[in-house]
């Protein structure tokens, strides 16, 4: 019979884990070898974390693009939303007709994953824009940046940007991923990938996408220096910040 200490330790470890059902379609189903599996994950883990766990357990998934989207209990959800015990997580593969991929992440942006989202057999050009954190701005040395977003609205506005781009140019697919949280110098804050039949529309569409995103999507940037910090766009007048 286990000692009371061992029993309490076992119960404690079990309480930090939960089981969910994962449902897979098309190429994901074939790579996993089953349309539905049960996985044990840390309590409150996100769909994005589950995907990384599956990549370790099912090597054939590594050759496939990231999910076009995640769904939980038949509702699309963000990749970082916490899961609950007995949830059903659905992996949604990219559809054959291309389209759009939108995401907000709190971990380094996977450029290869972004490119995989716009992969298209008819693409004659793929343009990628990467916004990176530089070490200076307006004469001040920048230590790091912090990004914050009104996430529900930001995702809606990012989808509007993608839709506007696709209305103006004959694109095959577009992906927009923005990072949130703490970013060090040199890290990627935003990635936009555009696939089109020709380079001219791909270049024009990518530039329009980043210019529009910066003005319409509710994402805010805090610039931190050695002697202070400021939310860009919210500098108080007459406070001695550079103009």
C-alpha positions as CSV (number, residue, x, y, z in Angstrom):
1,X,0.0,0.0,0.0
2,X,1.5,3.4,-0.9
3,X,2.4,5.7,1.9
4,X,0.1,8.8,2.6
5,X,2.9,11.0,1.2
6,X,3.2,9.1,-2.0
7,X,-0.5,9.0,-2.4
8,X,-0.8,12.8,-1.9
9,X,2.1,13.4,-4.4
10,X,0.5,11.2,-7.0
11,X,-2.9,13.0,-6.6
12,X,-1.1,16.3,-6.9
13,X,0.7,15.4,-10.1
14,X,-2.5,14.0,-11.6
15,X,-4.4,17.2,-10.7
16,X,-2.0,19.2,-12.9
17,X,-2.9,17.1,-16.0
18,X,-6.1,16.7,-18.0
19,X,-7.3,14.8,-20.9
20,X,-8.8,16.1,-24.2
21,X,-9.9,14.6,-27.4
22,X,-8.1,15.6,-30.6
23,X,-9.9,15.2,-33.9
24,X,-7.9,15.2,-37.2
25,X,-8.9,15.5,-40.8
26,X,-7.3,14.8,-44.2
27,X,-3.5,14.9,-44.2
28,X,-3.4,15.3,-40.4
29,X,-5.6,12.2,-39.9
30,X,-3.3,10.2,-42.2
31,X,-0.1,11.4,-40.4
32,X,-1.6,10.6,-36.9
33,X,-3.1,7.3,-38.1
34,X,-6.5,7.9,-36.6
35,X,-9.3,10.4,-36.9
36,X,-9.6,10.9,-33.2
37,X,-7.1,10.4,-30.3
38,X,-7.1,11.2,-26.6
39,X,-4.1,13.1,-25.2
40,X,-3.0,14.0,-21.7
41,X,-1.7,17.6,-21.4
42,X,-0.9,20.1,-18.6
43,X,-3.9,21.8,-17.1
44,X,-4.8,24.9,-19.1
45,X,-2.6,24.1,-22.1
46,X,-3.5,25.8,-25.4
47,X,-4.2,24.4,-28.9
48,X,-0.8,25.7,-30.0
49,X,0.9,23.8,-27.2
50,X,-1.0,20.6,-28.1
51,X,0.1,21.0,-31.7
52,X,3.8,21.1,-30.6
53,X,3.2,18.0,-28.4
54,X,1.7,16.2,-31.4
55,X,4.7,17.1,-33.5
56,X,6.9,15.3,-31.0
57,X,4.7,12.2,-30.9
58,X,3.8,11.9,-34.6
59,X,6.9,12.7,-36.7
60,X,4.9,12.6,-40.0
61,X,3.1,15.8,-38.9
62,X,6.4,17.7,-39.2
63,X,6.3,17.5,-43.0
64,X,2.9,19.2,-43.0
65,X,1.9,22.9,-42.7
66,X,0.6,24.2,-39.4
67,X,-3.2,24.1,-38.9
68,X,-5.1,26.7,-40.9
69,X,-7.2,27.1,-37.7
70,X,-8.1,25.4,-34.4
71,X,-11.6,24.6,-33.3
72,X,-12.8,23.6,-29.8
73,X,-16.2,22.1,-29.4
74,X,-17.2,23.2,-33.0
75,X,-16.1,26.8,-32.5
76,X,-13.0,28.5,-34.0
77,X,-10.6,29.6,-31.3
78,X,-7.3,31.4,-31.0
79,X,-4.1,29.3,-30.8
80,X,-3.4,30.4,-27.2
81,X,-6.8,30.0,-25.6
82,X,-6.7,27.7,-22.5
83,X,-8.3,24.3,-23.0
84,X,-10.5,22.6,-20.4
85,X,-10.8,18.9,-19.4
86,X,-12.7,16.8,-21.9
87,X,-12.7,19.5,-24.6
88,X,-12.6,18.3,-28.2
89,X,-9.8,20.1,-30.2
90,X,-10.1,19.9,-34.0
91,X,-7.0,20.4,-36.2
92,X,-8.1,22.3,-39.3
93,X,-5.7,21.7,-42.2
94,X,-5.2,24.4,-44.8
95,X,-7.8,24.2,-47.6
96,X,-6.8,23.6,-51.2
97,X,-8.0,26.9,-52.4
98,X,-5.6,29.0,-50.3
99,X,-7.2,31.9,-48.5
100,X,-6.1,33.7,-45.4
101,X,-4.3,32.9,-42.1
102,X,-4.5,35.3,-39.2
103,X,-2.9,34.8,-35.8
104,X,-1.6,36.6,-32.7
105,X,1.2,34.8,-30.8
106,X,3.2,35.2,-27.6
107,X,6.2,33.1,-28.8
108,X,8.7,33.7,-31.6
109,X,7.1,33.8,-35.0
110,X,7.7,30.6,-37.0
111,X,8.6,32.0,-40.5
112,X,8.6,28.6,-42.1
113,X,5.1,28.0,-40.7
114,X,3.9,31.3,-42.1
115,X,5.3,30.5,-45.5
116,X,3.6,27.1,-45.4
117,X,0.3,28.9,-44.9
118,X,0.6,30.6,-48.3
119,X,2.0,27.7,-50.2
120,X,0.2,27.4,-53.5
121,X,1.0,25.5,-56.7
122,X,-0.1,28.5,-58.9
123,X,2.1,31.0,-57.1
124,X,4.7,32.7,-59.3
125,X,5.8,35.0,-56.4
126,X,5.7,35.0,-52.6
127,X,6.6,38.2,-50.8
128,X,7.3,38.2,-47.1
129,X,7.5,41.3,-44.9
130,X,9.1,41.0,-41.5
131,X,8.9,43.8,-38.9
132,X,11.9,43.6,-36.5
133,X,12.8,45.3,-33.3
134,X,15.5,47.9,-33.8
135,X,17.8,49.2,-31.1
136,X,17.0,52.9,-31.7
137,X,14.2,55.3,-32.4
138,X,14.1,59.1,-32.7
139,X,17.6,59.4,-31.2
140,X,17.1,57.1,-28.2
141,X,18.6,53.7,-27.5
142,X,15.8,51.1,-27.3
143,X,16.3,48.2,-24.8
144,X,13.2,46.2,-25.8
145,X,9.6,46.5,-26.8
146,X,6.3,45.3,-25.4
147,X,3.2,44.7,-27.5
148,X,-0.3,44.6,-26.2
149,X,-3.6,44.0,-28.1
150,X,-7.3,44.1,-27.8
151,X,-7.2,40.5,-29.2
152,X,-10.8,39.9,-30.2
153,X,-11.0,43.1,-32.1
154,X,-7.4,42.8,-33.4
155,X,-8.2,39.5,-35.0
156,X,-11.4,40.9,-36.7
157,X,-9.4,43.9,-38.0
158,X,-6.6,41.7,-39.3
159,X,-9.2,39.7,-41.2
160,X,-10.6,42.9,-42.6
161,X,-7.1,43.9,-43.8
162,X,-6.6,40.5,-45.5
163,X,-10.1,40.8,-47.1
164,X,-9.3,44.4,-48.4
165,X,-6.0,43.1,-49.8
166,X,-7.7,40.2,-51.6
167,X,-10.3,42.6,-53.1
168,X,-7.7,44.8,-54.6
169,X,-5.2,42.3,-55.9
170,X,-5.6,38.8,-57.4
171,X,-3.9,36.9,-54.6
172,X,-3.8,33.2,-54.0
173,X,-3.3,33.4,-50.3
174,X,-2.2,35.8,-47.4
175,X,-0.9,35.2,-43.9
176,X,-0.6,37.8,-41.2
177,X,0.9,36.9,-37.8
178,X,1.7,39.5,-35.1
179,X,3.6,38.8,-31.9
180,X,2.6,40.1,-28.5
181,X,4.4,40.5,-25.2
182,X,8.1,41.2,-24.6
183,X,10.4,41.4,-27.6
184,X,14.2,41.8,-27.6
185,X,16.2,43.6,-30.2
186,X,16.3,41.8,-33.5
187,X,13.2,39.7,-32.8
188,X,10.3,39.6,-35.3
189,X,7.2,41.5,-34.3
190,X,5.1,40.9,-37.4
191,X,5.2,38.7,-40.4
192,X,3.1,39.1,-43.6
193,X,3.3,36.6,-46.4
194,X,1.5,37.1,-49.7
195,X,1.3,34.6,-52.6
196,X,0.3,35.7,-56.0
197,X,0.6,34.8,-59.6
198,X,3.0,37.6,-60.3
199,X,5.5,39.6,-58.3
200,X,4.0,43.1,-58.9
201,X,0.7,42.4,-57.1
202,X,2.6,40.4,-54.4
203,X,4.8,43.4,-53.6
204,X,2.0,45.9,-53.7
205,X,-0.3,43.8,-51.6
206,X,2.3,43.2,-48.9
207,X,3.1,46.9,-48.6
208,X,-0.6,47.8,-48.4
209,X,-1.2,45.1,-45.7
210,X,1.5,46.3,-43.3
211,X,0.7,50.0,-43.8
212,X,-3.0,49.3,-43.2
213,X,-2.4,47.0,-40.2
214,X,-0.3,49.7,-38.5
215,X,-3.1,52.2,-38.7
216,X,-6.3,50.1,-38.1
217,X,-5.5,47.1,-35.9
218,X,-5.7,47.7,-32.1
219,X,-2.1,46.6,-31.2
220,X,0.0,48.9,-29.1
221,X,3.8,49.1,-28.7
222,X,5.7,50.2,-25.6
223,X,9.2,51.4,-26.2
224,X,11.6,50.9,-23.2
225,X,14.8,52.8,-22.9
226,X,17.5,52.9,-20.2
227,X,16.0,56.0,-18.7
228,X,12.3,55.6,-19.3
229,X,9.5,54.2,-21.5
230,X,6.5,55.3,-23.6
231,X,3.6,53.8,-25.4
232,X,4.1,54.9,-29.0
233,X,1.4,57.2,-30.1
234,X,0.5,58.1,-26.6
235,X,3.4,60.4,-25.7
236,X,2.3,63.4,-23.6
237,X,2.9,66.7,-25.2
238,X,5.6,68.8,-23.6
239,X,7.0,65.8,-21.7
240,X,10.4,66.0,-23.2
241,X,10.0,63.0,-25.6
242,X,11.6,63.4,-29.0
243,X,9.5,64.7,-31.8
